[in-house]
Protein backbone atom coordinates (compact mmCIF):
# COMPACT_ATOMS: atom_id res chain seq x y z
CA UNK A 1 0.00 0.00 0.00
CA UNK A 2 1.41 3.42 -0.94
CA UNK A 3 1.18 6.43 1.33
CA UNK A 4 -1.78 8.73 0.83
CA UNK A 5 -1.15 12.19 -0.65
CA UNK A 6 0.07 14.61 1.99
CA UNK A 7 -2.50 16.81 3.68
CA UNK A 8 -0.98 20.29 3.62
CA UNK A 9 -2.12 22.85 6.18
CA UNK A 10 1.12 24.81 6.24
CA UNK A 11 2.20 26.35 2.94
CA UNK A 12 5.63 27.64 1.97
CA UNK A 13 4.35 31.22 2.27
CA UNK A 14 3.19 30.49 5.83
CA UNK A 15 6.68 29.33 6.74
CA UNK A 16 8.25 32.35 5.05
CA UNK A 17 5.97 34.76 6.90
CA UNK A 18 6.61 32.94 10.16
CA UNK A 19 10.36 33.30 9.72
CA UNK A 20 10.04 37.01 8.91
CA UNK A 21 7.84 37.57 11.96
CA UNK A 22 10.11 35.64 14.33
CA UNK A 23 13.23 37.42 13.07
CA UNK A 24 11.53 40.81 13.31
CA UNK A 25 10.36 40.21 16.88
CA UNK A 26 13.36 38.26 18.15
CA UNK A 27 16.13 40.49 16.83
CA UNK A 28 14.48 43.65 18.16
CA UNK A 29 14.00 42.15 21.64
CA UNK A 30 16.36 42.71 24.56
CA UNK A 31 17.98 40.26 24.95
CA UNK A 32 17.78 38.99 21.37
CA UNK A 33 16.37 35.54 20.64
CA UNK A 34 15.24 33.23 17.84
CA UNK A 35 13.05 30.09 18.10
CA UNK A 36 14.84 26.77 17.47
CA UNK A 37 12.53 25.57 14.71
CA UNK A 38 14.50 27.60 12.15
CA UNK A 39 17.59 25.41 12.61
CA UNK A 40 15.98 22.69 10.53
CA UNK A 41 16.53 23.29 6.85
CA UNK A 42 18.04 20.34 4.97
CA UNK A 43 21.55 21.08 6.29
CA UNK A 44 20.32 21.64 9.82
CA UNK A 45 18.45 18.35 9.78
CA UNK A 46 21.61 16.55 8.61
CA UNK A 47 23.63 18.16 11.39
CA UNK A 48 21.05 17.19 14.01
CA UNK A 49 21.09 13.58 12.83
CA UNK A 50 24.86 13.71 13.26
CA UNK A 51 24.43 15.15 16.76
CA UNK A 52 22.21 12.23 17.79
CA UNK A 53 25.10 9.85 17.06
CA UNK A 54 27.71 11.77 19.08
CA UNK A 55 29.06 10.14 22.24
CA UNK A 56 28.10 13.17 24.35
CA UNK A 57 24.48 13.28 23.13
CA UNK A 58 22.62 10.80 25.34
CA UNK A 59 18.90 11.74 24.84
CA UNK A 60 18.33 9.83 21.59
CA UNK A 61 20.02 6.65 22.83
CA UNK A 62 18.32 6.83 26.22
CA UNK A 63 14.83 7.36 24.78
CA UNK A 64 15.39 4.60 22.27
CA UNK A 65 16.37 2.25 25.11
CA UNK A 66 13.03 2.96 26.81
CA UNK A 67 11.07 2.30 23.63
CA UNK A 68 12.96 -0.92 22.92
CA UNK A 69 12.00 -2.14 26.37
CA UNK A 70 8.46 -0.76 26.57
CA UNK A 71 6.98 -0.54 23.06
CA UNK A 72 5.05 -3.77 23.59
CA UNK A 73 3.62 -2.47 26.87
CA UNK A 74 2.58 0.76 25.15
CA UNK A 75 0.79 -1.13 22.38
CA UNK A 76 -0.98 -3.39 24.88
CA UNK A 77 -1.93 -0.57 27.29
CA UNK A 78 -3.33 1.80 24.69
CA UNK A 79 -4.84 -0.61 22.16
CA UNK A 80 -4.57 2.27 19.72
CA UNK A 81 -6.12 2.11 16.28
CA UNK A 82 -4.39 5.31 15.13
CA UNK A 83 -0.82 6.36 15.96
CA UNK A 84 -0.06 10.07 15.48
CA UNK A 85 3.49 11.41 15.67
CA UNK A 86 4.19 15.12 16.19
CA UNK A 87 7.38 16.55 14.68
CA UNK A 88 7.94 13.22 13.01
CA UNK A 89 11.11 13.83 10.97
CA UNK A 90 12.38 10.43 9.82
CA UNK A 91 10.13 8.54 12.31
CA UNK A 92 13.07 6.26 13.10
CA UNK A 93 12.30 5.68 16.79
CA UNK A 94 8.58 5.45 16.03
CA UNK A 95 9.28 2.28 14.07
CA UNK A 96 9.78 0.57 17.41
CA UNK A 97 6.16 1.41 18.21
CA UNK A 98 4.97 0.42 14.73
CA UNK A 99 6.73 -2.93 15.11
CA UNK A 100 5.08 -3.52 18.47
CA UNK A 101 1.63 -2.61 17.17
CA UNK A 102 2.19 -4.81 14.12
CA UNK A 103 3.00 -7.78 16.33
CA UNK A 104 -0.08 -7.11 18.46
CA UNK A 105 -2.42 -6.28 15.57
CA UNK A 106 -5.16 -3.68 15.52
CA UNK A 107 -3.32 -0.53 14.43
CA UNK A 108 -4.88 0.74 11.23
CA UNK A 109 -3.44 4.20 10.59
CA UNK A 110 -0.18 6.05 11.12
CA UNK A 111 -0.29 9.85 10.95
CA UNK A 112 3.07 11.67 11.02
CA UNK A 113 2.90 15.47 11.30
CA UNK A 114 5.85 17.66 10.36
CA UNK A 115 6.54 21.08 8.83
CA UNK A 116 8.78 19.61 6.13
CA UNK A 117 7.13 18.38 2.94
CA UNK A 118 10.32 16.70 1.72
CA UNK A 119 10.90 14.87 5.02
CA UNK A 120 7.30 13.66 5.10
CA UNK A 121 7.37 12.47 1.49
CA UNK A 122 10.45 10.37 2.19
CA UNK A 123 9.28 8.94 5.49
CA UNK A 124 5.67 8.20 4.52
CA UNK A 125 6.62 6.35 1.33
CA UNK A 126 9.23 4.29 3.17
CA UNK A 127 6.90 3.44 6.05
CA UNK A 128 4.07 2.54 3.68
CA UNK A 129 6.45 0.18 1.88
CA UNK A 130 7.74 -1.38 5.10
CA UNK A 131 4.30 -1.77 6.75
CA UNK A 132 2.07 -2.74 3.83
CA UNK A 133 -1.08 -3.25 5.90
CA UNK A 134 -0.92 0.23 7.41
CA UNK A 135 -2.70 3.35 6.19
CA UNK A 136 -0.11 6.15 6.17
CA UNK A 137 -1.52 9.66 6.20
CA UNK A 138 1.09 12.46 6.41
CA UNK A 139 0.11 15.94 7.56
CA UNK A 140 2.19 19.04 6.81
CA UNK A 141 1.61 21.26 9.81
CA UNK A 142 3.01 22.93 12.92
CA UNK A 143 2.22 21.08 16.16
CA UNK A 144 1.86 24.41 17.96
CA UNK A 145 -0.86 25.54 15.52
CA UNK A 146 -2.48 22.64 13.69
CA UNK A 147 -3.52 20.14 16.37
CA UNK A 148 -7.13 20.72 15.35
CA UNK A 149 -6.26 19.06 12.02
CA UNK A 150 -5.49 15.70 13.58
CA UNK A 151 -7.79 12.86 12.48
CA UNK A 152 -10.68 12.11 14.80
CA UNK A 153 -12.38 8.89 15.79
CA UNK A 154 -11.07 5.55 16.94
CA UNK A 155 -8.65 5.01 19.78
CA UNK A 156 -5.69 7.36 19.29
CA UNK A 157 -2.16 7.49 20.63
CA UNK A 158 -0.18 10.70 20.07
CA UNK A 159 3.62 10.34 20.30
CA UNK A 160 5.66 13.45 21.04
CA UNK A 161 9.20 12.16 21.37
CA UNK A 162 12.76 13.42 21.52
CA UNK A 163 12.30 15.80 24.45
CA UNK A 164 10.99 18.41 22.01
CA UNK A 165 8.48 19.68 24.58
CA UNK A 166 11.48 21.06 26.47
CA UNK A 167 12.02 23.59 23.66
CA UNK A 168 8.81 25.31 24.70
CA UNK A 169 8.82 27.91 27.46
CA UNK A 170 6.59 27.07 30.45
CA UNK A 171 3.62 29.15 29.25
CA UNK A 172 4.01 27.69 25.76
CA UNK A 173 4.08 24.17 27.21
CA UNK A 174 0.88 24.82 29.13
CA UNK A 175 -0.79 26.13 25.98
CA UNK A 176 0.42 23.20 23.92
CA UNK A 177 -0.76 20.59 26.41
CA UNK A 178 -4.16 22.31 26.74
CA UNK A 179 -4.52 22.33 22.95
CA UNK A 180 -3.42 18.70 22.82
CA UNK A 181 -6.06 17.73 25.35
CA UNK A 182 -8.72 19.66 23.43
CA UNK A 183 -7.81 17.70 20.29
CA UNK A 184 -8.24 14.32 22.01
CA UNK A 185 -11.21 12.38 23.34
CA UNK A 186 -11.38 10.81 26.82
CA UNK A 187 -9.48 7.54 26.70
CA UNK A 188 -7.02 8.66 24.02
CA UNK A 189 -3.35 8.56 25.03
CA UNK A 190 -0.32 10.83 24.86
CA UNK A 191 3.23 9.40 24.87
CA UNK A 192 5.74 12.08 25.67
CA UNK A 193 9.54 12.02 25.96
CA UNK A 194 11.27 14.33 28.43
CA UNK A 195 14.92 14.78 29.30
CA UNK A 196 15.44 14.61 33.07
CA UNK A 197 17.28 16.91 35.47
CA UNK A 198 20.71 15.49 36.27
CA UNK A 199 24.30 16.55 36.83
CA UNK A 200 25.10 19.50 34.50
CA UNK A 201 28.41 17.76 33.79
CA UNK A 202 26.34 15.23 31.82
CA UNK A 203 23.88 17.70 30.29
CA UNK A 204 26.16 20.48 29.06
CA UNK A 205 28.48 18.36 26.85
CA UNK A 206 25.39 17.04 25.03
CA UNK A 207 24.94 20.62 23.76
CA UNK A 208 28.63 21.50 23.38
CA UNK A 209 30.34 18.45 21.89
CA UNK A 210 34.08 18.18 21.42
CA UNK A 211 33.80 17.80 17.64
CA UNK A 212 31.92 21.10 17.28
CA UNK A 213 28.91 19.63 15.45
CA UNK A 214 26.44 21.37 17.77
CA UNK A 215 28.24 24.66 17.24
CA UNK A 216 27.77 24.31 13.47
CA UNK A 217 24.13 23.35 14.02
CA UNK A 218 23.63 26.45 16.16
CA UNK A 219 25.22 28.79 13.60
CA UNK A 220 23.10 27.23 10.86
CA UNK A 221 20.16 29.39 11.88
CA UNK A 222 22.13 32.42 10.71
CA UNK A 223 22.73 30.77 7.34
CA UNK A 224 18.99 30.10 7.05
CA UNK A 225 18.23 33.78 7.70
CA UNK A 226 20.89 34.89 5.22
CA UNK A 227 19.49 32.64 2.50
CA UNK A 228 15.78 33.16 3.10
CA UNK A 229 15.73 36.84 4.09
CA UNK A 230 18.79 38.21 2.28
CA UNK A 231 20.58 39.04 5.54
CA UNK A 232 24.36 39.40 5.82
CA UNK A 233 25.24 37.62 9.07
CA UNK A 234 28.80 36.37 9.28
CA UNK A 235 28.23 33.02 11.05
CA UNK A 236 31.96 32.61 11.71
CA UNK A 237 31.86 35.79 13.81
CA UNK A 238 29.58 34.12 16.38
CA UNK A 239 30.77 31.56 18.92
CA UNK A 240 28.59 28.77 20.29
CA UNK A 241 27.53 28.89 23.95
CA UNK A 242 25.71 26.20 25.95
CA UNK A 243 24.63 27.64 29.31
CA UNK A 244 23.03 25.66 32.14
CA UNK A 245 20.51 27.77 34.07
CA UNK A 246 20.30 26.09 37.49
CA UNK A 247 17.25 28.10 38.60
CA UNK A 248 15.11 27.27 35.56
CA UNK A 249 16.75 23.87 35.09
CA UNK A 250 17.25 24.27 31.39
CA UNK A 251 20.02 24.59 28.83
CA UNK A 252 20.17 27.73 26.73
CA UNK A 253 21.99 27.59 23.42
CA UNK A 254 23.28 31.00 22.45
CA UNK A 255 25.38 32.63 19.77
CA UNK A 256 27.89 35.18 21.10
CA UNK A 257 29.13 38.00 18.89
CA UNK A 258 32.94 37.93 18.84
CA UNK A 259 33.16 41.57 17.77
CA UNK A 260 30.87 44.58 17.32
CA UNK A 261 28.89 44.22 14.11
CA UNK A 262 25.95 45.61 12.21
CA UNK A 263 23.76 43.14 10.32
CA UNK A 264 21.29 44.04 7.59
CA UNK A 265 18.09 42.01 7.53
CA UNK A 266 14.58 42.73 6.24
CA UNK A 267 15.52 46.27 5.27
CA UNK A 268 16.80 47.36 8.66
CA UNK A 269 20.06 47.18 10.58
CA UNK A 270 20.63 45.18 13.75
CA UNK A 271 23.59 46.03 15.96
CA UNK A 272 25.48 43.49 18.06
CA UNK A 273 27.96 44.55 20.71
CA UNK A 274 31.10 42.49 21.25
CA UNK A 275 30.10 39.67 23.59
CA UNK A 276 26.36 40.15 23.06
CA UNK A 277 24.42 36.90 22.98
CA UNK A 278 21.51 35.75 20.86
CA UNK A 279 19.46 32.93 22.43
CA UNK A 280 18.58 30.27 19.87
CA UNK A 281 17.17 27.43 21.98
CA UNK A 282 15.88 26.55 25.41
CA UNK A 283 15.95 22.87 26.35
CA UNK A 284 14.16 22.32 29.64
CA UNK A 285 14.89 19.31 31.82
CA UNK A 286 12.20 17.78 34.01
CA UNK A 287 11.49 16.01 37.28
CA UNK A 288 8.96 13.13 37.08
CA UNK A 289 6.59 14.87 39.51
CA UNK A 290 6.76 18.06 37.46
CA UNK A 291 5.85 16.25 34.24
CA UNK A 292 2.87 14.62 35.94
CA UNK A 293 1.72 17.98 37.36
CA UNK A 294 1.88 19.75 33.99
CA UNK A 295 -0.04 16.93 32.35
CA UNK A 296 -2.65 16.90 35.11
CA UNK A 297 -3.16 20.66 34.78
CA UNK A 298 -4.05 20.10 31.11
CA UNK A 299 -6.47 17.23 31.79
CA UNK A 300 -4.21 14.19 31.42
CA UNK A 301 -3.63 11.43 33.96
CA UNK A 302 -0.23 9.79 34.05
CA UNK A 303 -0.55 6.02 33.67
CA UNK A 304 3.09 4.99 33.30
CA UNK A 305 6.51 6.58 33.63
CA UNK A 306 9.63 4.80 32.41
CA UNK A 307 13.31 5.68 32.24
CA UNK A 308 16.36 4.16 30.60
CA UNK A 309 18.65 2.04 32.84
CA UNK A 310 20.78 5.10 33.72
CA UNK A 311 17.79 7.30 34.59
CA UNK A 312 18.74 9.96 32.05
CA UNK A 313 15.53 10.27 30.07
CA UNK A 314 11.85 9.74 30.85
CA UNK A 315 8.93 8.53 28.74
CA UNK A 316 5.43 9.17 30.10
CA UNK A 317 2.23 7.48 28.97
CA UNK A 318 -0.75 9.65 29.89
CA UNK A 319 -4.49 9.22 29.33
CA UNK A 320 -6.90 11.99 28.41
CA UNK A 321 -9.50 12.16 31.22
Secondary structure, DSSP 8 states (H G I E B T S, - for coil): ------EE-S-HHHHHHHHHHHHHHHHTSSS-B--GGGG-SHHHHHHHHHHTTSTT--HHHHHHHHHHHHHHHHHHHH--SEEEEES-TT-TTHHHHHHHHHHH----EEEEEES-HHHHHHHHHHHHHHSTTSEE--EE--TTT-GGGS--SS-EEEEE-TTGGGGS-HHHHHHHHHHHHHHS-TT-EEEEEEEB---HHHHHHHTS-TT-HHHHHHHHHHHHHHHHH-----GGGEEEEEEEETTTTEEEEEEEESS-EEEEETTEEEEE-TT-EEEEEEEE-B-HHHHHHHHHHTTEEEEEEEE-TTS-EEEEEEEE-
